[in-house]
Amino acid sequence: MSDFLDYNAIKRKIESETCSKHNEKPEFKKNIKGFEINACCEEFRGKLAKKAEKIVVDETKSAMEKMLKNAFKK
């Protein structure tokens, strides 16, 4: 699954956020299990986790559509 996800797109979207309380940016790290998000506080990290979940769903859907489209090309 992780081979077809665009982690750079996910990273850009996550790292573009700023914590409203601490004015800090998060750090997105890809690892063997997927990725992790380091943030200044748990509240901000929780918000980013929800956003990342939605982004991963969207990226997966997009990747699957591309794979299916290419599978039926002649």
N, CA, C and O atoms as CSV, one atom per row, in Angstrom:
chain,resi,resn,atom,element,x,y,z
A,1,MET,N,N,0.820,-1.200,0.000
A,1,MET,CA,C,0.000,0.000,0.000
A,1,MET,C,C,0.859,1.257,0.000
A,1,MET,O,O,0.581,2.182,-0.763
A,2,SER,N,N,1.867,1.316,0.812
A,2,SER,CA,C,2.649,2.541,0.945
A,2,SER,C,C,3.475,2.860,-0.288
A,2,SER,O,O,3.982,3.974,-0.413
A,3,ASP,N,N,3.624,1.894,-1.216
A,3,ASP,CA,C,4.423,2.130,-2.405
A,3,ASP,C,C,3.769,3.112,-3.359
A,3,ASP,O,O,4.467,3.777,-4.125
A,4,PHE,N,N,2.456,3.221,-3.335
A,4,PHE,CA,C,1.796,4.099,-4.293
A,4,PHE,C,C,1.301,5.406,-3.695
A,4,PHE,O,O,0.743,6.229,-4.421
A,5,LEU,N,N,1.482,5.625,-2.408
A,5,LEU,CA,C,1.087,6.901,-1.804
A,5,LEU,C,C,2.160,7.955,-2.066
A,5,LEU,O,O,3.355,7.664,-2.019
A,6,ASP,N,N,1.724,9.160,-2.337
A,6,ASP,CA,C,2.643,10.278,-2.555
A,6,ASP,C,C,2.899,10.949,-1.201
A,6,ASP,O,O,2.187,11.869,-0.799
A,7,TYR,N,N,3.928,10.466,-0.515
A,7,TYR,CA,C,4.235,11.003,0.813
A,7,TYR,C,C,4.683,12.457,0.767
A,7,TYR,O,O,4.508,13.183,1.745
A,8,ASN,N,N,5.257,12.897,-0.347
A,8,ASN,CA,C,5.657,14.300,-0.453
A,8,ASN,C,C,4.439,15.219,-0.449
A,8,ASN,O,O,4.477,16.299,0.141
A,9,ALA,N,N,3.369,14.800,-1.100
A,9,ALA,CA,C,2.138,15.599,-1.103
A,9,ALA,C,C,1.545,15.656,0.304
A,9,ALA,O,O,1.090,16.707,0.754
A,10,ILE,N,N,1.558,14.514,0.990
A,10,ILE,CA,C,1.039,14.470,2.360
A,10,ILE,C,C,1.885,15.369,3.255
A,10,ILE,O,O,1.355,16.142,4.054
A,11,LYS,N,N,3.207,15.262,3.112
A,11,LYS,CA,C,4.131,16.068,3.918
A,11,LYS,C,C,3.884,17.566,3.709
A,11,LYS,O,O,3.813,18.327,4.675
A,12,ARG,N,N,3.753,17.981,2.457
A,12,ARG,CA,C,3.518,19.405,2.166
A,12,ARG,C,C,2.235,19.904,2.829
A,12,ARG,O,O,2.210,20.990,3.407
A,13,LYS,N,N,1.177,19.109,2.744
A,13,LYS,CA,C,-0.108,19.524,3.311
A,13,LYS,C,C,-0.052,19.590,4.838
A,13,LYS,O,O,-0.610,20.509,5.437
A,14,ILE,N,N,0.611,18.636,5.464
A,14,ILE,CA,C,0.700,18.619,6.931
A,14,ILE,C,C,1.620,19.726,7.430
A,14,ILE,O,O,1.275,20.445,8.368
A,15,GLU,N,N,2.791,19.867,6.806
A,15,GLU,CA,C,3.764,20.852,7.276
A,15,GLU,C,C,3.379,22.284,6.929
A,15,GLU,O,O,4.054,23.218,7.361
A,16,SER,N,N,2.316,22.479,6.163
A,16,SER,CA,C,1.858,23.840,5.872
A,16,SER,C,C,1.000,24.399,7.008
A,16,SER,O,O,0.721,25.597,7.049
A,17,GLU,N,N,0.586,23.533,7.923
A,17,GLU,CA,C,-0.242,23.950,9.062
A,17,GLU,C,C,0.615,24.641,10.131
A,17,GLU,O,O,1.821,24.410,10.219
A,18,THR,N,N,-0.023,25.486,10.934
A,18,THR,CA,C,0.638,26.162,12.048
A,18,THR,C,C,-0.254,26.054,13.281
A,18,THR,O,O,-1.467,26.246,13.196
A,19,CYS,N,N,0.350,25.746,14.422
A,19,CYS,CA,C,-0.396,25.644,15.680
A,19,CYS,C,C,-0.918,27.026,16.072
A,19,CYS,O,O,-0.162,27.997,16.107
A,20,SER,N,N,-2.206,27.107,16.364
A,20,SER,CA,C,-2.802,28.397,16.717
A,20,SER,C,C,-2.367,28.871,18.101
A,20,SER,O,O,-2.350,30.073,18.366
A,21,LYS,N,N,-2.014,27.936,18.988
A,21,LYS,CA,C,-1.591,28.319,20.344
A,21,LYS,C,C,-0.108,28.702,20.407
A,21,LYS,O,O,0.254,29.684,21.056
A,22,HIS,N,N,0.751,27.923,19.729
A,22,HIS,CA,C,2.195,28.082,19.884
A,22,HIS,C,C,2.897,28.643,18.644
A,22,HIS,O,O,4.102,28.893,18.664
A,23,ASN,N,N,2.133,28.835,17.571
A,23,ASN,CA,C,2.678,29.363,16.317
A,23,ASN,C,C,3.857,28.526,15.801
A,23,ASN,O,O,4.814,29.063,15.244
A,24,GLU,N,N,3.773,27.216,15.994
A,24,GLU,CA,C,4.826,26.284,15.569
A,24,GLU,C,C,4.336,25.452,14.389
A,24,GLU,O,O,3.135,25.237,14.223
A,25,LYS,N,N,5.277,24.989,13.575
A,25,LYS,CA,C,4.985,24.107,12.442
A,25,LYS,C,C,5.251,22.662,12.864
A,25,LYS,O,O,6.154,22.412,13.662
A,26,PRO,N,N,4.481,21.711,12.341
A,26,PRO,CA,C,4.721,20.295,12.650
A,26,PRO,C,C,5.853,19.735,11.788
A,26,PRO,O,O,6.288,20.362,10.821
A,27,GLU,N,N,6.316,18.552,12.157
A,27,GLU,CA,C,7.329,17.855,11.377
A,27,GLU,C,C,6.756,16.508,10.959
A,27,GLU,O,O,6.295,15.731,11.795
A,28,PHE,N,N,6.789,16.244,9.673
A,28,PHE,CA,C,6.275,15.005,9.104
A,28,PHE,C,C,7.462,14.115,8.775
A,28,PHE,O,O,8.384,14.535,8.076
A,29,LYS,N,N,7.441,12.868,9.287
A,29,LYS,CA,C,8.535,11.929,9.017
A,29,LYS,C,C,7.968,10.621,8.494
A,29,LYS,O,O,7.097,10.011,9.114
A,30,LYS,N,N,8.481,10.200,7.333
A,30,LYS,CA,C,8.118,8.902,6.781
A,30,LYS,C,C,8.986,7.851,7.467
A,30,LYS,O,O,10.183,8.057,7.667
A,31,ASN,N,N,8.368,6.715,7.827
A,31,ASN,CA,C,9.125,5.618,8.425
A,31,ASN,C,C,8.658,4.293,7.845
A,31,ASN,O,O,7.832,4.279,6.933
A,32,ILE,N,N,9.165,3.190,8.351
A,32,ILE,CA,C,8.843,1.872,7.786
A,32,ILE,C,C,7.359,1.537,7.955
A,32,ILE,O,O,6.775,0.872,7.100
A,33,LYS,N,N,6.768,1.975,9.009
A,33,LYS,CA,C,5.360,1.668,9.265
A,33,LYS,C,C,4.406,2.630,8.581
A,33,LYS,O,O,3.195,2.413,8.601
A,34,GLY,N,N,4.923,3.680,7.980
A,34,GLY,CA,C,4.076,4.681,7.337
A,34,GLY,C,C,4.667,6.054,7.561
A,34,GLY,O,O,5.575,6.471,6.843
A,35,PHE,N,N,4.150,6.764,8.563
A,35,PHE,CA,C,4.682,8.084,8.884
A,35,PHE,C,C,4.322,8.443,10.314
A,35,PHE,O,O,3.483,7.802,10.946
A,36,GLU,N,N,4.981,9.489,10.808
A,36,GLU,CA,C,4.643,10.038,12.121
A,36,GLU,C,C,4.652,11.556,12.014
A,36,GLU,O,O,5.323,12.137,11.161
A,37,ILE,N,N,3.896,12.173,12.892
A,37,ILE,CA,C,3.801,13.631,12.919
A,37,ILE,C,C,4.242,14.104,14.289
A,37,ILE,O,O,3.667,13.724,15.309
A,38,ASN,N,N,5.270,14.939,14.298
A,38,ASN,CA,C,5.724,15.552,15.542
A,38,ASN,C,C,5.175,16.974,15.592
A,38,ASN,O,O,5.310,17.742,14.640
A,39,ALA,N,N,4.553,17.307,16.722
A,39,ALA,CA,C,3.954,18.635,16.868
A,39,ALA,C,C,4.257,19.168,18.264
A,39,ALA,O,O,4.702,18.431,19.145
A,40,CYS,N,N,4.012,20.444,18.444
A,40,CYS,CA,C,4.337,21.111,19.699
A,40,CYS,C,C,3.415,20.708,20.850
A,40,CYS,O,O,3.804,20.803,22.014
A,41,CYS,N,N,2.202,20.261,20.537
A,41,CYS,CA,C,1.269,19.860,21.596
A,41,CYS,C,C,0.342,18.754,21.089
A,41,CYS,O,O,0.186,18.561,19.883
A,42,GLU,N,N,-0.257,18.045,22.014
A,42,GLU,CA,C,-1.132,16.922,21.663
A,42,GLU,C,C,-2.397,17.379,20.930
A,42,GLU,O,O,-2.882,16.685,20.036
A,43,GLU,N,N,-2.915,18.514,21.298
A,43,GLU,CA,C,-4.127,19.034,20.646
A,43,GLU,C,C,-3.865,19.262,19.155
A,43,GLU,O,O,-4.667,18.862,18.311
A,44,PHE,N,N,-2.750,19.899,18.842
A,44,PHE,CA,C,-2.374,20.167,17.450
A,44,PHE,C,C,-2.071,18.855,16.725
A,44,PHE,O,O,-2.468,18.679,15.573
A,45,ARG,N,N,-1.375,17.940,17.388
A,45,ARG,CA,C,-1.052,16.657,16.771
A,45,ARG,C,C,-2.322,15.872,16.455
A,45,ARG,O,O,-2.411,15.227,15.410
A,46,GLY,N,N,-3.301,15.925,17.354
A,46,GLY,CA,C,-4.579,15.259,17.117
A,46,GLY,C,C,-5.300,15.827,15.903
A,46,GLY,O,O,-5.854,15.085,15.091
A,47,LYS,N,N,-5.286,17.133,15.790
A,47,LYS,CA,C,-5.903,17.808,14.636
A,47,LYS,C,C,-5.205,17.377,13.341
A,47,LYS,O,O,-5.854,17.107,12.331
A,48,LEU,N,N,-3.880,17.319,13.392
A,48,LEU,CA,C,-3.109,16.918,12.212
A,48,LEU,C,C,-3.327,15.453,11.865
A,48,LEU,O,O,-3.344,15.088,10.689
A,49,ALA,N,N,-3.491,14.619,12.872
A,49,ALA,CA,C,-3.735,13.193,12.635
A,49,ALA,C,C,-5.044,13.001,11.873
A,49,ALA,O,O,-5.114,12.188,10.951
A,50,LYS,N,N,-6.075,13.743,12.253
A,50,LYS,CA,C,-7.353,13.669,11.545
A,50,LYS,C,C,-7.213,14.164,10.109
A,50,LYS,O,O,-7.769,13.572,9.184
A,51,LYS,N,N,-6.472,15.242,9.932
A,51,LYS,CA,C,-6.256,15.776,8.587
A,51,LYS,C,C,-5.454,14.771,7.758
A,51,LYS,O,O,-5.770,14.545,6.590
A,52,ALA,N,N,-4.425,14.171,8.347
A,52,ALA,CA,C,-3.592,13.195,7.638
A,52,ALA,C,C,-4.415,11.986,7.220
A,52,ALA,O,O,-4.219,11.445,6.132
A,53,GLU,N,N,-5.332,11.563,8.077
A,53,GLU,CA,C,-6.189,10.423,7.747
A,53,GLU,C,C,-7.007,10.722,6.489
A,53,GLU,O,O,-7.116,9.881,5.597
A,54,LYS,N,N,-7.571,11.910,6.429
A,54,LYS,CA,C,-8.357,12.303,5.250
A,54,LYS,C,C,-7.469,12.398,4.010
A,54,LYS,O,O,-7.871,11.973,2.927
A,55,ILE,N,N,-6.275,12.947,4.162
A,55,ILE,CA,C,-5.352,13.072,3.033
A,55,ILE,C,C,-4.955,11.698,2.515
A,55,ILE,O,O,-4.901,11.487,1.303
A,56,VAL,N,N,-4.678,10.758,3.419
A,56,VAL,CA,C,-4.290,9.406,3.014
A,56,VAL,C,C,-5.433,8.732,2.255
A,56,VAL,O,O,-5.200,8.054,1.255
A,57,VAL,N,N,-6.657,8.916,2.725
A,57,VAL,CA,C,-7.820,8.355,2.020
A,57,VAL,C,C,-7.906,8.941,0.612
A,57,VAL,O,O,-8.101,8.206,-0.356
A,58,ASP,N,N,-7.761,10.253,0.498
A,58,ASP,CA,C,-7.828,10.906,-0.811
A,58,ASP,C,C,-6.693,10.453,-1.726
A,58,ASP,O,O,-6.917,10.190,-2.907
A,59,GLU,N,N,-5.472,10.360,-1.185
A,59,GLU,CA,C,-4.317,9.921,-1.972
A,59,GLU,C,C,-4.489,8.468,-2.422
A,59,GLU,O,O,-4.138,8.121,-3.549
A,60,THR,N,N,-5.024,7.629,-1.552
A,60,THR,CA,C,-5.248,6.221,-1.890
A,60,THR,C,C,-6.278,6.101,-3.002
A,60,THR,O,O,-6.096,5.347,-3.958
A,61,LYS,N,N,-7.356,6.851,-2.862
A,61,LYS,CA,C,-8.396,6.836,-3.894
A,61,LYS,C,C,-7.826,7.281,-5.237
A,61,LYS,O,O,-8.095,6.660,-6.265
A,62,SER,N,N,-7.047,8.346,-5.228
A,62,SER,CA,C,-6.443,8.866,-6.450
A,62,SER,C,C,-5.488,7.846,-7.067
A,62,SER,O,O,-5.502,7.639,-8.281
A,63,ALA,N,N,-4.669,7.215,-6.248
A,63,ALA,CA,C,-3.716,6.221,-6.741
A,63,ALA,C,C,-4.442,5.015,-7.327
A,63,ALA,O,O,-4.032,4.490,-8.363
A,64,MET,N,N,-5.509,4.574,-6.679
A,64,MET,CA,C,-6.275,3.434,-7.181
A,64,MET,C,C,-6.939,3.765,-8.517
A,64,MET,O,O,-6.966,2.936,-9.427
A,65,GLU,N,N,-7.470,4.970,-8.627
A,65,GLU,CA,C,-8.091,5.388,-9.887
A,65,GLU,C,C,-7.066,5.411,-11.022
A,65,GLU,O,O,-7.367,4.992,-12.140
A,66,LYS,N,N,-5.858,5.899,-10.738
A,66,LYS,CA,C,-4.802,5.922,-11.753
A,66,LYS,C,C,-4.410,4.502,-12.143
A,66,LYS,O,O,-4.233,4.214,-13.327
A,67,MET,N,N,-4.274,3.612,-11.161
A,67,MET,CA,C,-3.890,2.233,-11.450
A,67,MET,C,C,-4.952,1.537,-12.302
A,67,MET,O,O,-4.622,0.833,-13.256
A,68,LEU,N,N,-6.213,1.733,-11.960
A,68,LEU,CA,C,-7.287,1.115,-12.726
A,68,LEU,C,C,-7.376,1.691,-14.132
A,68,LEU,O,O,-7.603,0.963,-15.098
A,69,LYS,N,N,-7.197,2.985,-14.237
A,69,LYS,CA,C,-7.246,3.625,-15.549
A,69,LYS,C,C,-6.130,3.076,-16.441
A,69,LYS,O,O,-6.355,2.786,-17.616
A,70,ASN,N,N,-4.931,2.937,-15.880
A,70,ASN,CA,C,-3.791,2.434,-16.639
A,70,ASN,C,C,-3.921,0.943,-16.933
A,70,ASN,O,O,-3.391,0.470,-17.938
A,71,ALA,N,N,-4.606,0.202,-16.088
A,71,ALA,CA,C,-4.763,-1.241,-16.277
A,71,ALA,C,C,-5.635,-1.555,-17.500
A,71,ALA,O,O,-5.460,-2.596,-18.133
A,72,PHE,N,N,-6.560,-0.670,-17.827
A,72,PHE,CA,C,-7.481,-0.931,-18.931
A,72,PHE,C,C,-7.125,-0.156,-20.201
A,72,PHE,O,O,-7.890,-0.167,-21.166
A,73,LYS,N,N,-5.967,0.519,-20.209
A,73,LYS,CA,C,-5.522,1.208,-21.423
A,73,LYS,C,C,-5.052,0.175,-22.440
A,73,LYS,O,O,-4.505,-0.868,-22.081
A,74,LYS,N,N,-5.270,0.476,-23.678
A,74,LYS,CA,C,-4.795,-0.423,-24.731
A,74,LYS,C,C,-3.669,0.196,-25.496
A,74,LYS,O,O,-3.142,-0.418,-26.423
